Each structure stands twice: as C-alpha cells, then as structure tokens.
C-alpha cells in the first residue's frame, strides 16, 4: 500500500505503523538495521534531524522504498469555494 509523507513526523508514523504491523519490536528492528533502539524511537517520533543514511537503513530493514513524485495539489471544488 502506498502512503504519502510530507513531514518527518509523517515518515515516523509510517515507519511505526509498518513495524507494528510486522510485529517487530524497536530492539529487533535495531538488530536488523544496525541501529540503536533509541535512534529508532527518535525517528518514529518524527525527529527532524534524522540522517538520510539512518532513514534508508530503516526502510531497507522494513522492506520499504522511497518514491519521488510531484506533489499532488488539493483542489477545492467550485461549490466548496463559495462556502
């Protein structure tokens, strides 16, 4: 399932949901990714200082990937603009 994230907090939430869906603890994910459990906790909380290398280590450990695409714009219907 494709998920959209535009902020560090949203990325962290996606990683958290994915890890929980796989029934993996932060410690187990740390062993799999080579990262400290505390680092995983910070990333899942949306720490804006996360290194790209750390993010990609977590993505690989969770079997996820990044897709870069143009941002979709929210279009307001003409009726919505009236109210």
Buried (B, 14 or more C-beta within 10 A) or exposed (E): EEEEBEEBBEBBBBBBEBBEEEEBEBEBBBEBBEBEBEBBBBBBEBBEEBEEEBBBBBBEBBEBEEEEEEEEEEEEEEEEEEE
